[in-house]
Amino acid sequence: MTQSSKDPILVAGGGIGGLAAAIALAQDGHNVQIVEQAPEFCAIGFGIQLGPNVFPMLDRLGVGDPVRHAAFHPSAIAMLDALDGQTLVNIPAGSSLKRRFGNPYVVIIRSDLHQILVERCAQLPNITMHTNFLVTGIERSDDAVTLTSSSGERLDGSALIGADGLKSLARSTLRQEGEPNFTGYVAHRTMVPTKELPPALYRDDVVLWAGPGFHIVHYPLRGASLFNIVAVFQTPSFNAQLSPSQLRDELIATYAEAHPHMRQLIGLVDFEKRWSLSDRSPTRDWTSGNLALLGDAAHPTLQSIAQGACMAIEDAVTLADAIAVHDNFPTAFAAYNRARYLRTARVQLVSRHMWEVYHETGIAREVRNAQYREQTVEQSYDCLQWLWGGKDQTETRAQAQRRRA
């Protein structure tokens, strides 16, 4: 699709998905304007995981090597029982994983990945980045879109990519629905200097401690100079006005029966800030006319298989490919939707299932532990092939061009 004579494509949301979409579109010659409500393009700086499926997409965006360099490459991905410390899963994450899937499994500080994408945007002259632009209004016609900010600023374009997150305004123009589904779980996130960590707690792996109604994930970052800890647990008191000491007491009480290493990790957690954990049920339709959603705006998912950022980046590249081979935005966006909805729905549903698996109690916990202990490394890789194999459920740009020739 040739856009040189048309208004720019607008991208609402300056997170990982929005930046990736802007880059993918700009590399194809489109003029892109991306709006962000914050005073600058930045991200909260805790760790995220990136599976091997995302690296072909990052390479397409011209940032694969910088991400590989900035990321920490763990030795293994492990799951332990939170009560007795048994190792249930230990998947090598080094050369054998890379041979199987073609790319590494890494962890990176979200703000580091975000900054790499911001710098790539700055290299592309056909991207304009707007800050302090809180979108409060969206007007659409068949071939035009106007965004209005809280300050009254207006921005015109030919199409809109809604990358505005879990509580997406762009999504609300497509369907009327309630609040996201709150799981009843919250997360406390923190990073500590590794040198402050008791040596017995350090592992250069991605580790999940799975417990009844709670779990902890931890891994090193930035050349192992930092240690990322995420403590997740079920609570009835998320909306209560609790003091920091009350938050601390609740967290300590929740993990009272956990393995001693977990209780030590809890002592390092920041008690003063917690995040609610929510998702939405899968849907088939994220596009309408010249509006398309991506990332959490389209398919918000729980963190249990660590694919939120990966899915948003896959969306971005697939969307650009669809625009490249179709003559108009409605057709291109519908093709993008068809290409992505089953894969992302599977991620959402598997994430919900694994959320339950991690938090099993009683005999269900025992069954889980027995099944995982019997699983070989190759069987683990086989289970992950659909996700990490990098074969997206979409035709490639070249295939689409041949089909249309």
C-alpha positions in Angstrom: 0.0 0.0 0.0 1.4 3.4 -1.0 0.9 6.0 1.7 3.2 8.8 0.6 0.3 11.1 -0.4 -1.9 10.4 2.5 -2.1 11.5 6.1 0.2 9.7 8.5 -0.7 6.5 10.4 -1.3 7.3 14.0 -0.2 5.1 16.9 -1.8 5.6 20.3 0.6 4.4 23.0 4.3 4.6 23.4 5.0 1.3 25.0 6.8 -1.7 23.5 4.0 -2.6 21.1 3.4 0.9 19.9 7.1 1.6 19.3 7.5 -1.7 17.4 4.5 -0.9 15.2 5.9 2.6 14.4 9.3 1.1 13.5 7.8 -1.6 11.3 5.5 0.9 9.5 8.2 3.5 9.0 10.7 1.0 7.6 8.1 0.4 4.9 8.0 4.1 4.0 4.9 5.2 5.9 4.8 8.4 7.8 3.9 7.6 11.4 3.0 9.8 14.4 3.1 8.1 17.8 1.5 9.7 20.9 2.4 9.0 24.5 0.6 10.5 27.5 3.7 10.7 29.7 6.2 13.6 29.6 8.8 11.3 27.9 9.0 8.0 26.2 10.1 5.7 29.0 9.0 2.5 30.8 8.9 1.1 34.3 12.3 -0.6 34.8 11.7 -4.1 36.0 12.6 -7.3 34.2 10.7 -9.1 31.4 11.3 -12.3 29.6 11.7 -12.7 25.8 11.2 -16.1 24.2 13.1 -17.1 21.0 9.9 -16.5 18.9 10.4 -12.8 19.2 13.9 -12.5 17.8 13.1 -12.8 14.1 10.7 -9.9 14.7 13.3 -7.9 16.5 15.7 -8.6 13.7 13.1 -7.3 11.2 12.9 -4.1 13.3 16.7 -3.7 13.2 17.1 -4.1 17.0 17.7 -7.8 17.4 21.5 -7.6 18.1 21.2 -4.6 20.5 18.6 -6.6 22.5 20.7 -9.7 22.5 23.6 -7.7 23.8 21.7 -5.8 26.5 19.9 -8.9 27.7 21.0 -11.5 30.3 21.1 -15.0 28.9 20.1 -17.4 31.6 21.5 -21.0 31.9 18.1 -22.6 32.5 14.4 -22.1 33.1 13.4 -23.8 36.3 10.2 -24.4 38.2 10.4 -25.4 41.9 7.8 -26.4 44.4 7.4 -23.4 46.8 6.7 -25.6 49.8 9.4 -28.3 49.7 11.9 -26.8 47.2 11.7 -29.8 44.8 12.9 -29.0 41.3 10.0 -29.8 39.0 11.3 -28.5 35.7 14.8 -27.6 34.6 14.9 -26.6 30.9 18.4 -25.8 29.6 18.3 -22.3 28.1 21.7 -22.2 26.5 23.0 -23.8 23.3 20.5 -26.7 23.2 17.6 -24.3 23.3 19.1 -22.1 20.7 19.7 -25.0 18.4 16.2 -26.2 18.8 14.4 -22.8 18.3 17.0 -20.8 16.4 17.3 -18.0 18.9 18.0 -17.5 22.7 15.7 -17.2 25.6 16.7 -14.0 27.5 15.6 -11.6 30.2 16.0 -7.8 30.0 15.0 -4.7 31.9 11.9 -3.4 30.3 13.2 0.1 30.2 16.4 -1.1 28.4 14.3 -2.8 25.7 12.1 0.3 25.5 15.1 2.6 25.1 16.5 0.5 22.3 13.2 0.9 20.5 13.0 4.6 21.2 16.5 5.0 19.7 15.5 3.0 16.6 12.5 5.3 16.2 14.9 8.3 16.4 16.8 6.9 13.5 13.8 6.9 11.2 12.9 10.4 9.9 9.3 9.5 9.1 8.4 8.9 12.7 7.2 11.8 14.8 7.0 11.2 18.5 4.5 13.3 20.7 4.7 13.4 24.5 2.2 14.8 27.0 -0.6 13.6 24.6 -3.3 12.0 26.7 -5.9 10.8 24.2 -9.4 11.7 25.4 -11.2 11.6 22.0 -11.1 9.5 18.9 -13.1 10.5 15.8 -13.1 8.2 12.7 -14.5 8.3 9.2 -13.9 5.8 6.4 -10.5 7.4 5.5 -9.5 9.6 8.4 -8.9 9.6 12.1 -8.5 12.5 14.5 -7.1 12.2 18.0 -7.9 14.8 20.6 -5.7 15.2 23.7 -6.6 16.4 27.2 -5.1 19.8 26.4 -7.3 20.1 23.3 -4.5 19.3 20.8 -5.8 17.5 17.6 -3.8 15.2 15.4 -5.1 13.9 12.1 -4.2 10.7 10.3 -5.4 8.1 7.8 -5.5 5.2 10.2 -5.1 4.4 13.9 -3.2 1.7 15.6 -4.4 1.3 19.2 -1.5 0.2 21.4 -2.8 1.9 24.5 -2.8 -1.1 26.9 -5.1 -3.0 29.1 -7.6 -0.1 29.6 -7.5 0.9 26.0 -9.6 3.9 24.8 -9.2 2.7 21.2 -10.7 -0.7 22.2 -13.7 1.1 23.9 -14.6 2.5 20.5 -15.0 -1.0 19.1 -17.0 -2.6 21.9 -18.7 -1.9 25.2 -17.4 -4.1 27.9 -16.7 -3.9 31.6 -13.4 -3.6 33.5 -10.7 -6.2 32.9 -10.9 -9.5 34.7 -9.1 -9.0 38.0 -7.5 -12.4 39.1 -7.5 -11.6 42.8 -3.7 -11.7 42.6 -1.3 -8.8 43.0 2.5 -8.5 42.3 5.3 -6.8 44.2 8.3 -6.2 41.9 11.8 -5.2 42.9 15.4 -5.2 41.7 18.3 -5.4 44.1 22.0 -5.3 43.5 23.2 -8.8 43.2 26.1 -8.1 45.6 23.5 -7.5 48.3 21.9 -10.9 47.7 22.8 -13.8 50.1 24.9 -16.2 48.0 22.6 -19.1 48.6 19.8 -17.3 46.9 21.6 -16.5 43.6 21.0 -18.6 40.5 21.8 -17.5 36.9 18.5 -19.1 35.8 14.9 -17.9 35.4 13.3 -19.5 38.4 9.6 -19.9 39.3 8.7 -21.0 42.7 5.1 -22.4 42.4 2.9 -22.4 45.5 -0.7 -22.6 46.7 -2.1 -19.2 46.0 1.3 -17.6 45.5 4.5 -17.7 43.5 7.8 -15.9 43.1 9.9 -15.4 39.9 13.5 -14.3 40.0 16.4 -13.9 37.6 19.6 -11.8 37.1 19.7 -8.8 34.8 22.4 -6.5 33.3 25.3 -8.9 33.3 24.1 -10.3 36.7 24.7 -7.0 38.4 21.0 -6.8 39.3 18.6 -9.4 40.6 14.9 -9.2 39.7 12.3 -10.5 42.1 8.5 -10.7 41.5 6.3 -11.9 44.4 2.8 -12.7 43.4 -0.1 -13.8 45.7 -3.8 -13.9 46.1 -5.3 -11.2 48.3 -8.7 -10.0 49.4 -7.3 -6.6 50.3 -6.1 -5.1 47.1 -8.5 -2.1 47.3 -8.0 -1.6 51.0 -5.9 1.4 52.2 -3.1 -0.5 53.9 0.0 1.1 55.4 3.4 -0.1 54.2 3.8 -2.1 57.5 0.4 -3.8 56.9 1.4 -4.6 53.3 4.6 -6.1 54.6 2.8 -8.2 57.3 0.3 -9.5 54.7 3.1 -10.6 52.4 5.1 -12.2 55.1 2.1 -14.1 56.4 1.2 -15.3 52.9 4.7 -16.9 52.5 4.9 -18.2 56.0 4.8 -21.9 55.0 7.0 -21.4 51.9 10.5 -22.8 51.5 13.2 -20.8 53.5 14.8 -19.4 50.4 11.4 -17.9 49.4 11.0 -16.3 52.8 14.5 -14.8 52.5 13.5 -13.4 49.1 10.4 -11.9 50.5 12.6 -9.9 52.9 14.1 -8.2 49.9 10.8 -7.2 48.2 9.6 -3.6 48.0 6.4 -3.6 50.1 5.1 -0.2 49.2 4.0 -0.7 45.6 1.8 -3.5 44.3 0.2 -4.1 40.9 -3.1 -5.8 40.3 -3.0 -8.6 37.7 -5.8 -8.8 35.2 -6.6 -10.0 31.7 -9.5 -10.2 29.3 -11.1 -13.1 27.5 -10.0 -13.8 23.9 -12.0 -12.1 21.2 -12.0 -12.6 17.4 -12.3 -9.0 16.4 -9.8 -6.3 17.1 -10.2 -4.2 14.0 -12.8 -2.0 12.4 -12.3 -0.1 9.2 -9.1 2.0 9.6 -8.6 1.1 13.3 -6.6 -1.9 14.5 -5.6 -2.9 18.1 -2.4 -4.6 19.1 -0.7 -5.9 22.2 -2.6 -5.6 25.5 -5.2 -3.4 23.9 -6.2 -6.4 21.7 -5.4 -9.5 23.8 -4.3 -8.8 27.4 -2.8 -11.9 29.0 -1.5 -13.1 32.3 2.2 -13.2 32.9 2.4 -17.0 33.4 4.1 -17.8 30.1 5.9 -14.5 29.8 4.6 -13.6 26.3 3.0 -10.2 26.6 5.8 -8.2 25.0 6.6 -10.9 22.5 3.0 -11.0 21.3 2.8 -7.2 20.9 6.0 -7.2 18.8 4.7 -10.1 16.7 1.5 -8.1 16.2 3.5 -5.1 15.0 5.5 -6.9 12.3 2.4 -8.9 11.1 0.4 -5.7 10.9 3.1 -4.0 8.8 3.2 -7.0 6.5 -0.6 -6.9 6.0 -0.5 -3.2 5.1 2.3 -3.9 2.7 0.3 -6.4 0.6 -3.2 -5.0 0.7 -4.7 -2.0 -1.1 -6.5 -0.4 1.8 -6.6 -0.2 5.5 -9.8 -2.1 6.2 -8.7 -5.1 4.1 -5.2 -5.0 5.6 -6.4 -4.8 9.1 -8.9 -7.6 8.7 -6.1 -9.8 7.3 -3.9 -8.9 10.2 -6.7 -9.8 12.6 -7.3 -13.2 10.9 -3.6 -13.9 11.0 -3.2 -13.2 14.7 -6.3 -13.9 16.7 -5.9 -17.7 17.1 -2.3 -17.6 18.2 -2.9 -14.8 20.7 -6.1 -16.4 22.0 -4.1 -19.6 22.6 -1.5 -17.6 24.5 -4.3 -16.0 26.6 -5.9 -19.4 27.4 -2.7 -21.3 28.1 -1.6 -18.4 30.3 -4.9 -18.8 32.3 -4.4 -22.6 32.5 -0.8 -22.2 33.7 -1.9 -19.7 36.3 -4.0 -22.4 37.8 -1.3 -25.0 37.5 1.2 -22.8 39.4 -1.1 -22.2 42.3 -2.5 -25.8 42.8 -3.2 -27.0 46.3 -3.6 -30.4 47.9 -3.6 -33.5 45.7 -3.7 -31.4 42.5 -0.3 -30.0 43.5 1.0 -33.5 44.0 -0.2 -34.6 40.6 1.3 -31.5 39.0 4.7 -32.2 40.7 4.7 -35.9 39.6 3.8 -35.0 36.0 6.5 -32.3 35.7 9.2 -34.5 37.3 8.6 -37.2 34.7 8.9 -34.8 31.8 12.2 -34.9 29.8 13.9 -31.8 28.4 13.0 -32.8 24.9 9.4 -33.3 25.9 9.5 -29.8 27.4 10.9 -28.4 24.2 8.1 -30.2 22.3 5.4 -28.7 24.5 6.8 -25.2 23.7 7.3 -25.7 19.9 4.0 -24.1 19.1 5.0 -21.0 21.0 8.8 -20.7 20.6 9.1 -22.2 17.1 8.6 -18.8 15.6 6.1 -20.0 13.0 3.4 -17.5 13.2 -0.1 -18.4 12.0 0.1 -16.0 9.1 1.3 -16.0 5.6 4.6 -14.2 5.0 4.7 -11.0 3.0 6.3 -12.9 0.1 3.6 -15.5 0.2 0.9 -12.9 0.2 2.5 -11.0 -2.7 2.7 -14.2 -4.7 -0.9 -15.1 -4.0 -2.1 -11.7 -5.2 0.1 -11.7 -8.3 
